[in-house]
Amino acid sequence: MSNLIRVVDLYKSYYDGLTELPVLKGVDLEVESGEILAIVGASGVGKSTLLHLIGGLDRPTRGQIFYENRDIFDFNDRRLDGFRNQEIGFVFQFHHLLGEFTAVENVAMAAWIAGENSEAGYVRAKDLLDYVGLEGRLAHYPSQLSGGERQRVAIARAVINQPQAVLADEPTGNLDRRTSEAVIDLLWDLNKQLGQTLIVVTHNQAIARRADRHIILADGKVSDLAQIDSQSS
């Protein structure tokens, strides 16, 4: 496998008036194509911040992120929007589905934004929802779906444009244990079937142990103590 993502000397600070609040303090990281990587660490260490930067949802204070040797922060806003839509898939703890649209419309929306025609986007969205086990829920609205079903819709939406990488931020944080395991099984299966890189931010050590590799974020950097406890949280 070759490197898909390379993070170089990444810093991110926020500001409260004139007070700097540093979160990331020089992160270096390489992620291989097709790899499943878990990012773990205590609350507030910057795991979600790092994931959002990798996905181009925010810009760093300093540093670079390369996708196949392209520095995404050299992109203008319009090109960065296209990159996020077509080359990155996002799955968040809260599904962020659009309540006024059905499950199939929520999934197809990402394809339509990318320029796919209405019928083709709908057909691919239907096929994906069939694949994730929601063939009978296409016309249901988010309010009519369970938490696990909503997250399955969000996963289908994340992969419809066949992105190079799927970034999942605590994707099971709002789910019970049985539903969480089903969602993780689905993400792992999609990684295997589609060959997409998967990066998961998680507090769950059992999930981290299932990954091909994990890193621990501590004090704004990748820790050398990359050891997962034997007991799941």
C-alpha positions in Angstrom: 0.0 0.0 0.0 1.1 3.6 -0.6 0.5 6.7 1.4 -2.8 8.4 0.7 -2.6 11.1 3.4 0.4 12.8 4.9 0.1 15.3 7.8 3.1 17.5 8.3 3.9 19.6 11.4 0.2 20.5 11.9 -0.8 23.2 14.4 -4.2 24.4 15.3 -5.1 27.1 17.9 -8.3 28.9 18.7 -8.5 32.3 20.3 -10.5 33.8 23.1 -9.9 37.5 22.6 -6.1 37.8 22.6 -5.6 34.5 24.5 -4.3 31.7 22.3 -5.8 28.2 23.0 -3.5 25.7 21.4 -5.1 22.4 20.5 -2.7 20.7 18.0 1.0 21.3 18.5 2.9 19.7 15.7 1.1 16.6 14.5 2.9 14.4 12.0 1.0 11.4 10.5 0.9 9.2 7.4 -2.1 7.1 6.4 -1.9 4.3 3.8 -4.4 3.8 1.1 -7.0 1.3 2.2 -5.9 1.4 5.8 -8.2 1.5 8.8 -6.8 3.9 11.4 -8.2 4.7 14.8 -7.4 7.9 16.6 -7.8 7.6 20.4 -7.1 9.8 23.4 -8.7 11.6 26.3 -11.5 14.1 25.8 -10.4 17.5 24.7 -7.0 16.5 23.2 -7.9 17.5 19.7 -9.0 14.2 18.0 -12.0 15.7 16.3 -10.0 18.9 15.4 -7.4 16.7 13.7 -10.1 14.8 11.8 -11.8 17.9 10.7 -8.5 19.3 9.4 -7.8 16.1 7.6 -11.2 16.4 5.9 -10.7 20.0 5.0 -13.5 21.2 7.2 -11.2 23.7 8.9 -7.9 25.2 8.1 -4.8 24.9 10.3 -2.9 27.6 12.1 0.2 26.1 10.5 1.2 22.9 8.7 0.2 20.9 5.7 -2.0 18.0 4.8 -1.3 16.2 1.5 -3.6 13.8 -0.4 -1.5 12.0 -3.0 1.0 14.8 -2.8 -1.6 17.6 -3.2 -1.6 20.1 -0.3 -5.3 20.6 0.2 -4.8 24.0 1.9 -3.3 25.3 -1.3 -6.9 24.9 -2.8 -9.2 27.9 -3.0 -12.5 27.6 -1.2 -14.4 26.4 -4.3 -11.9 23.6 -5.1 -11.8 22.6 -1.4 -15.6 22.3 -1.4 -15.4 20.0 -4.4 -12.6 18.0 -2.7 -14.8 17.5 0.4 -17.8 16.5 -1.7 -16.1 14.0 -4.1 -13.0 12.7 -2.3 -14.0 12.6 1.4 -16.9 11.0 3.1 -17.9 12.1 6.6 -19.7 10.2 9.3 -20.4 12.1 12.5 -21.6 11.1 16.0 -24.8 13.0 15.1 -26.0 11.9 11.7 -26.8 15.5 10.4 -29.5 14.2 8.1 -31.8 16.7 6.5 -35.2 16.3 8.2 -37.3 17.4 5.3 -35.9 14.8 3.0 -36.4 11.0 2.9 -33.6 8.5 3.5 -33.0 8.0 -0.2 -33.0 11.7 -0.9 -30.5 12.4 1.9 -28.1 9.8 0.4 -28.7 10.9 -3.2 -28.2 14.6 -2.3 -24.4 14.2 -2.2 -24.4 12.7 -5.7 -26.6 15.4 -7.0 -24.3 18.1 -5.6 -21.4 16.4 -7.3 -23.3 16.8 -10.6 -24.8 13.4 -11.1 -28.2 13.5 -12.8 -31.3 13.0 -10.7 -32.3 9.5 -11.8 -28.8 8.0 -11.6 -28.2 9.5 -8.2 -31.5 8.1 -6.9 -30.7 4.6 -8.3 -27.3 4.6 -6.6 -28.7 5.9 -3.4 -31.4 3.1 -3.4 -28.7 0.5 -4.1 -26.6 1.7 -1.2 -29.5 1.8 1.2 -30.3 -1.8 0.1 -26.7 -2.7 0.8 -26.8 -1.3 4.3 -30.0 -3.1 5.1 -32.6 -0.3 4.7 -34.4 -1.4 1.6 -37.7 -1.0 3.3 -37.0 2.5 4.7 -36.2 4.5 1.5 -39.2 6.8 1.8 -39.0 7.3 5.6 -37.9 10.6 7.0 -35.1 10.8 9.6 -37.7 11.3 12.4 -39.2 8.0 11.4 -35.9 6.1 11.7 -34.1 4.7 14.8 -30.7 6.0 15.8 -28.9 3.0 14.1 -31.0 3.4 10.9 -30.1 7.1 10.8 -26.4 6.3 11.1 -26.7 3.7 8.3 -28.2 6.4 6.1 -25.3 8.7 7.0 -22.8 6.0 6.1 -24.5 5.4 2.7 -24.4 9.1 2.1 -20.7 9.2 3.0 -19.7 6.6 0.4 -22.1 7.4 -2.5 -19.4 9.4 -4.4 -16.8 6.7 -3.9 -14.5 8.9 -1.9 -10.8 8.0 -1.3 -11.3 8.3 2.5 -14.1 8.0 5.0 -13.7 10.0 8.2 -15.8 8.9 11.1 -16.0 11.0 14.3 -17.3 8.9 17.2 -19.8 7.2 14.8 -21.2 5.0 17.6 -21.2 7.5 20.4 -25.0 7.9 20.5 -25.9 4.2 20.0 -26.4 1.2 22.3 -23.8 -1.5 22.3 -25.6 -3.9 19.9 -26.3 -1.2 17.4 -22.8 0.2 17.7 -21.3 -3.2 16.8 -23.6 -3.4 13.7 -22.5 0.1 12.6 -18.8 -0.7 13.0 -19.2 -4.0 11.2 -20.8 -2.1 8.3 -17.9 0.4 8.2 -15.3 -2.3 8.2 -17.2 -4.3 5.5 -17.4 -1.2 3.3 -13.6 -0.7 3.8 -13.1 -4.3 2.6 -15.5 -4.1 -0.3 -14.6 -0.7 -1.6 -11.0 -0.4 -0.5 -11.5 3.1 0.9 -9.2 4.4 3.7 -11.1 4.7 7.0 -10.1 7.0 9.8 -12.1 6.6 13.0 -12.0 8.9 16.1 -13.2 6.8 19.0 -13.1 6.5 22.8 -14.0 2.8 22.5 -10.9 0.7 22.9 -12.6 -2.3 21.4 -13.1 -0.4 18.1 -9.5 0.8 18.2 -8.2 -2.8 18.6 -10.1 -3.8 15.5 -8.3 -1.2 13.4 -5.2 -2.0 11.3 -3.4 0.6 13.4 -4.2 3.2 16.1 -2.5 6.4 17.3 -2.9 8.1 20.6 -3.2 11.8 20.7 -1.9 13.5 23.8 -0.9 17.0 24.6 -1.5 18.1 21.0 0.8 15.5 19.4 0.9 11.9 18.4 2.1 10.0 21.5 4.9 7.4 21.3 2.9 5.4 23.9 0.7 3.7 21.3 -0.8 1.1 23.6 -4.4 0.2 23.9 -5.7 -1.1 27.2 -6.8 -4.7 27.2 -10.2 -3.8 28.4 -12.7 -2.1 26.2 -14.4 1.1 27.4 
